[in-house]
Amino acid sequence: MREPSSEKTAAPQAQRILVIEDDVELCQLLTSYLLHDGFQIVAVHNGIEGLGLALSGGFALVILDLMLPAMEGAEVLSRIRQRSSVPVIMLSARGEDTDRIRGLEGGADDYVPKPFNPRELSARIHSVLRRVSTVSNTTAGPSPGRMLIADVELDPGSRSVRRGGQPVDLTSVEFDLLESFFKAAGRVIAREELTRAVLGRELSPLDRSIDVHVSNVRRKLGPAPDGGERIKAVRGVGYLYVMPS
């Protein structure tokens, strides 16, 4: 088993990022680039070792490759999500929609297909960390009022959701998405607006990440009490959270 590689020259207050990637040269490239971007990097090259470190609680974010030896990335992500809410950005050489959907449905915060520009990955990292920081600052303050639409109750203070009195397990991204829908219930929200509000970045061509997150929320909430859709797609525009009649 390889020993984790860590850059010792990063600033003491630098945020630590865990890279789980079997391509050693890519790890070295990311380490060099992200170190100059103000992060401290720890890189490991197999899924089992990466999982243990990801669950240690010492990292601000995890960059996780989909194809890994010992334990594939999808399984690593599943086990991380069972025990931790640490942000995860998935990487994969396979850029098909099925792989992207697989990662996002498993609870990844974002997905970057290979090959990629390190600057793009850095921008995604900063976007995810800004969102997480905003969430932390919000939950540290006074708890705002709960919101209720039909049988779904959303509590911004505890960042919890209940449907019919039963808890609904949402990822951090999914909670932010549902909160955006609640605040604009009855109004169509453009995909571009949702991407900025929830993922903290601009919508790029062929980017379906926000659509997968919407699909996850739909699936977890299930149909409305009257059997209809809670979230309707408005073709060519975005989505609408339906207000009960």
C-alpha positions in Angstrom: 0.0 0.0 0.0 1.4 3.4 -0.9 2.0 6.0 1.8 -0.2 9.1 1.3 1.8 11.9 -0.3 1.4 15.3 1.3 2.8 18.7 0.4 4.6 20.2 3.4 5.1 23.7 2.1 1.5 24.7 2.1 0.4 27.5 4.4 -0.5 26.2 7.9 -4.1 27.4 7.5 -4.5 26.0 4.0 -7.6 23.8 3.5 -6.7 20.1 3.1 -8.0 18.3 0.0 -7.9 14.6 -0.4 -7.3 13.3 -3.9 -8.2 9.6 -4.5 -6.8 8.9 -8.0 -4.7 6.0 -9.3 -2.9 8.1 -12.0 0.2 9.1 -10.1 1.3 11.7 -12.7 -2.2 13.3 -12.5 -1.9 13.4 -8.7 1.4 15.2 -9.0 0.0 17.7 -11.5 -3.0 18.4 -9.3 -0.8 18.7 -6.2 1.5 21.2 -7.8 -1.4 23.3 -9.2 -3.7 23.3 -6.2 -0.8 24.0 -3.8 -0.2 27.2 -5.7 -3.9 27.8 -5.4 -3.7 27.8 -1.6 -4.6 24.3 -0.7 -2.8 21.4 1.0 -3.0 18.1 -0.9 -2.9 14.5 0.3 -3.0 12.0 -2.6 -3.7 8.2 -2.4 -4.0 5.8 -5.2 -6.6 3.1 -4.2 -10.2 3.2 -3.0 -9.8 1.4 0.3 -7.0 3.7 1.5 -8.9 6.7 0.2 -12.1 5.7 2.0 -10.3 5.5 5.4 -8.8 9.0 5.0 -12.0 10.5 3.7 -13.8 9.3 6.8 -11.1 10.7 9.1 -12.7 14.1 9.2 -9.5 16.0 8.4 -10.4 17.2 4.9 -12.4 20.1 3.5 -13.1 18.3 0.2 -12.5 15.0 -1.6 -11.6 14.6 -5.3 -12.6 11.1 -6.2 -11.8 9.2 -9.4 -14.6 6.8 -10.6 -12.2 4.0 -11.7 -10.0 2.9 -8.9 -8.2 -0.3 -7.8 -9.2 -2.2 -4.6 -12.6 -0.4 -4.4 -14.2 1.5 -7.3 -15.1 5.1 -6.8 -18.8 4.6 -6.8 -18.5 2.3 -3.8 -16.2 4.7 -2.0 -18.7 7.5 -2.5 -21.5 5.3 -1.2 -19.6 4.5 1.9 -18.5 8.1 2.5 -22.1 9.3 2.2 -23.3 6.7 4.8 -21.1 8.3 7.4 -19.9 11.8 6.2 -21.2 15.0 4.5 -17.7 16.0 3.3 -18.0 17.5 -0.2 -17.0 15.2 -3.0 -16.1 16.1 -6.6 -16.0 13.1 -8.9 -13.5 12.5 -11.8 -13.6 10.0 -14.6 -12.0 9.4 -17.9 -15.4 8.2 -19.1 -17.4 11.3 -19.9 -20.7 9.7 -20.8 -23.9 10.9 -19.2 -24.4 7.5 -17.5 -21.2 7.9 -15.5 -21.9 11.5 -14.6 -25.4 10.5 -13.4 -24.0 7.6 -11.5 -21.7 9.9 -9.5 -24.2 12.6 -8.9 -27.0 10.1 -7.9 -24.5 8.6 -5.5 -24.2 11.9 -3.6 -21.3 13.7 -5.3 -21.5 17.5 -5.1 -20.1 17.9 -8.6 -18.5 16.0 -11.5 -15.6 16.8 -13.8 -14.9 14.6 -16.8 -11.3 13.9 -17.9 -9.4 15.4 -19.6 -9.9 18.7 -17.8 -8.2 22.0 -17.4 -6.8 22.2 -13.8 -8.1 25.8 -13.7 -11.7 24.4 -14.3 -11.3 21.9 -11.5 -9.9 24.7 -9.2 -13.0 26.8 -10.0 -15.3 23.9 -9.1 -13.5 23.3 -5.8 -13.8 27.0 -4.9 -17.5 26.9 -5.8 -18.2 23.9 -3.6 -16.2 25.3 -0.7 -18.0 28.6 -0.9 -21.3 26.9 -0.8 -20.3 24.8 2.2 -18.9 27.9 4.0 -22.2 29.7 3.4 -24.1 26.8 4.8 -21.9 26.7 7.9 -22.3 30.4 8.5 -26.1 30.1 8.1 -26.6 27.2 10.4 -24.4 28.9 13.1 -26.8 31.8 13.4 -30.4 32.1 14.6 -32.6 29.5 13.1 -34.9 31.0 10.4 -38.5 29.9 10.2 -39.6 26.5 8.9 -41.3 26.3 5.5 -44.2 24.0 4.7 -45.6 23.2 1.3 -48.3 20.5 1.2 -46.8 17.6 3.2 -43.2 18.6 2.9 -41.6 20.7 5.7 -38.1 22.2 5.3 -36.2 23.6 8.3 -33.3 25.8 7.2 -31.9 26.0 10.8 -31.4 22.3 11.2 -31.1 21.7 7.4 -33.6 18.9 7.7 -36.6 17.9 5.6 -39.7 15.9 6.5 -42.4 14.5 4.3 -45.6 13.5 6.1 -43.7 13.8 9.4 -41.0 11.3 8.2 -37.4 12.5 7.6 -36.1 12.7 4.1 -32.4 12.1 3.7 -31.0 14.8 1.3 -27.4 15.6 0.5 -26.2 19.1 1.1 -26.6 20.1 -2.6 -30.1 18.5 -2.7 -31.2 20.5 0.4 -29.9 23.8 -1.1 -31.8 22.9 -4.3 -35.1 22.2 -2.4 -34.7 25.4 -0.4 -34.3 27.4 -3.6 -37.5 25.7 -4.9 -39.4 26.5 -1.7 -38.4 30.1 -1.8 -39.6 30.4 -5.4 -42.5 28.0 -5.2 -45.0 28.7 -8.0 -42.5 30.4 -10.1 -40.4 29.0 -12.9 -36.6 29.0 -12.1 -34.2 28.9 -15.0 -31.6 26.2 -15.0 -28.9 28.9 -15.2 -30.3 30.5 -12.0 -30.4 27.2 -10.2 -26.9 26.3 -11.2 -25.6 29.6 -9.8 -27.6 29.4 -6.6 -27.0 25.8 -5.8 -23.7 24.9 -7.4 -22.1 28.3 -7.2 -21.0 28.5 -10.9 -22.3 29.3 -14.3 -24.1 26.7 -16.4 -21.9 25.4 -19.2 -22.9 23.7 -22.4 -23.9 20.0 -22.1 -23.8 20.4 -18.3 -26.6 18.3 -16.9 -25.5 18.3 -13.2 -28.4 20.4 -12.0 -30.9 18.2 -13.8 -29.5 15.1 -12.0 -29.8 16.8 -8.7 -33.4 17.8 -9.5 -34.1 14.2 -10.4 -32.7 13.0 -7.1 -34.9 15.4 -5.1 -38.0 14.3 -7.1 -37.2 10.7 -6.4 -36.6 11.2 -2.7 -39.8 13.3 -2.2 -42.0 11.1 -4.3 -45.3 12.3 -5.8 -47.4 15.0 -4.3 -50.4 14.0 -2.0 -52.7 14.3 -5.0 -50.5 12.0 -7.1 -49.1 14.8 -9.3 -45.6 16.1 -9.8 -44.0 18.3 -7.1 -41.3 19.6 -9.5 -42.3 20.2 -13.1 -39.8 20.7 -15.9 -40.5 23.7 -18.2 -39.0 22.8 -21.5 -36.3 25.2 -22.6 -36.4 27.2 -19.4 -36.0 25.4 -16.1 -38.2 24.0 -13.3 -41.3 24.9 -11.3 -42.1 23.7 -7.8 -45.8 23.3 -7.8 -47.9 25.0 -5.2 -50.9 23.0 -4.0 -54.2 24.2 -5.2 
